[in-house]
Amino acid sequence: MADTLTCPDCGKDIETTEDLEEGEELTEIATEEGTISPYSDKTGNLFLCGGCKRPLGFERH
């Protein structure tokens, strides 16, 4: 049995992918001395809480 994720904003329990909504693709970035650099080879799909749309995590490709 997998652990349950609880949304810190609305308190919704996320138990399966049906409790999530998929957002836009997210690109991983690095920051250094005030600048950003995207990692073009590491992107993932952003997943949002199905209740309040808060970003909860992303899946790497």
Backbone as numpy.savetxt, mean C-alpha at the origin, in Angstrom:
# Nx Ny Nz CAx CAy CAz Cx Cy Cz
-3.61 -20.00 9.39 -4.45 -18.82 9.39 -3.57 -17.57 9.39
-3.88 -16.64 8.53 -3.09 -15.42 8.40 -3.51 -14.39 9.44
-2.60 -13.46 9.73 -2.92 -12.38 10.66 -3.89 -11.40 10.01
-4.65 -10.70 10.84 -5.58 -9.68 10.37 -4.91 -8.32 10.49
-5.08 -7.49 9.48 -4.58 -6.12 9.48 -5.75 -5.21 9.82
-5.55 -4.27 10.73 -6.59 -3.31 11.10 -6.18 -1.93 10.61
-7.06 -1.27 9.89 -6.78 0.08 9.39 -6.68 1.03 10.57
-5.58 1.77 10.70 -5.43 2.68 11.83 -6.34 3.91 11.75
-6.88 4.22 10.57 -7.75 5.39 10.45 -9.20 5.08 10.79
-9.76 4.02 10.21 -11.19 3.75 10.41 -11.47 2.51 11.25
-10.45 1.70 11.55 -10.62 0.52 12.38 -11.13 -0.71 11.66
-11.29 -0.65 10.34 -11.77 -1.80 9.56 -10.75 -2.93 9.63
-11.23 -4.15 9.85 -10.36 -5.33 9.84 -10.19 -5.79 8.40
-8.95 -5.92 7.97 -8.62 -6.37 6.62 -8.19 -7.83 6.75
-9.03 -8.74 6.27 -8.75 -10.16 6.39 -8.41 -10.80 5.05
-8.98 -10.29 3.96 -8.73 -10.84 2.63 -8.55 -9.69 1.65
-8.15 -10.01 0.44 -7.98 -8.98 -0.59 -9.32 -8.33 -0.96
-10.42 -8.99 -0.64 -11.73 -8.39 -0.89 -12.00 -7.18 0.01
-11.25 -7.07 1.11 -11.38 -5.93 2.01 -10.53 -4.74 1.57
-9.78 -4.91 0.48 -8.90 -3.86 -0.03 -9.41 -3.34 -1.35
-8.91 -2.17 -1.73 -9.13 -1.64 -3.07 -7.77 -1.37 -3.67
-7.62 -1.67 -4.94 -6.34 -1.47 -5.60 -6.27 -0.05 -6.15
-5.21 0.66 -5.81 -5.02 2.02 -6.29 -4.10 2.04 -7.49
-3.54 3.20 -7.74 -2.62 3.36 -8.86 -1.29 2.69 -8.55
-0.55 2.39 -9.61 0.76 1.78 -9.44 1.67 2.73 -8.66
2.45 2.18 -7.78 3.33 2.94 -6.91 4.78 2.65 -7.28
5.59 3.69 -7.42 7.00 3.54 -7.72 7.81 3.75 -6.45
8.73 2.85 -6.18 9.58 2.96 -4.99 10.61 4.06 -5.22
10.89 4.87 -4.19 11.86 5.96 -4.32 12.88 5.90 -3.19
14.00 6.57 -3.41 15.02 6.76 -2.39 15.21 8.26 -2.20
15.50 8.69 -0.98 15.75 10.10 -0.72 17.18 10.28 -0.23
17.79 11.35 -0.67 19.16 11.67 -0.24 19.38 13.16 -0.33
19.66 13.79 0.81 19.95 15.21 0.89 18.88 16.07 0.19
17.61 15.74 0.43 16.53 16.54 -0.12 16.12 16.20 -1.53
16.77 15.24 -2.19 16.40 14.86 -3.55 15.80 13.46 -3.53
15.07 13.12 -4.57 14.48 11.79 -4.68 14.95 11.12 -5.95
15.04 9.81 -5.90 15.41 9.01 -7.06 14.48 7.81 -7.14
13.72 7.66 -8.23 12.85 6.49 -8.36 13.65 5.25 -8.74
13.21 4.11 -8.24 13.76 2.83 -8.67 12.87 2.34 -9.81
13.33 2.45 -11.02 12.48 2.12 -12.16 12.17 0.64 -12.27
12.97 -0.22 -11.65 12.73 -1.65 -11.77 11.92 -2.24 -10.62
11.56 -1.45 -9.62 10.80 -1.94 -8.49 9.52 -1.14 -8.35
8.46 -1.62 -8.94 7.17 -0.96 -8.80 6.18 -1.96 -8.21
5.10 -1.45 -7.74 4.09 -2.32 -7.17 2.73 -1.69 -7.22
1.73 -2.49 -6.97 0.37 -1.99 -6.92 0.07 -1.52 -5.50
-0.51 -0.36 -5.39 -0.88 0.23 -4.12 -2.22 -0.35 -3.67
-2.32 -0.73 -2.39 -3.57 -1.25 -1.86 -4.10 -0.31 -0.79
-5.40 -0.03 -0.87 -6.07 0.92 0.02 -7.10 0.19 0.87
-7.39 0.75 2.04 -8.46 0.23 2.89 -9.77 0.32 2.13
-10.56 -0.75 2.14 -11.85 -0.74 1.47 -12.87 0.14 2.15
-12.61 0.55 3.39 -13.55 1.39 4.14 -13.30 2.87 3.95
-12.03 3.30 4.14 -11.75 4.74 4.12 -10.73 5.15 3.04
-10.22 4.20 2.28 -9.26 4.45 1.19 -7.87 4.85 1.67
-7.53 4.59 2.93 -6.18 4.88 3.43 -5.20 3.92 2.80
-4.04 4.40 2.32 -3.01 3.48 1.80 -2.50 2.57 2.91
-2.49 1.26 2.63 -2.05 0.28 3.64 -0.78 -0.45 3.24
-0.48 -0.54 1.95 0.72 -1.24 1.53 0.75 -1.42 0.03
1.80 -2.05 -0.45 1.90 -2.31 -1.87 2.52 -3.66 -2.13
2.19 -4.18 -3.29 2.68 -5.50 -3.73 3.75 -5.27 -4.78
4.92 -5.81 -4.57 6.01 -5.65 -5.56 5.81 -6.56 -6.74
6.24 -6.10 -7.87 6.18 -6.93 -9.10 7.49 -7.63 -9.29
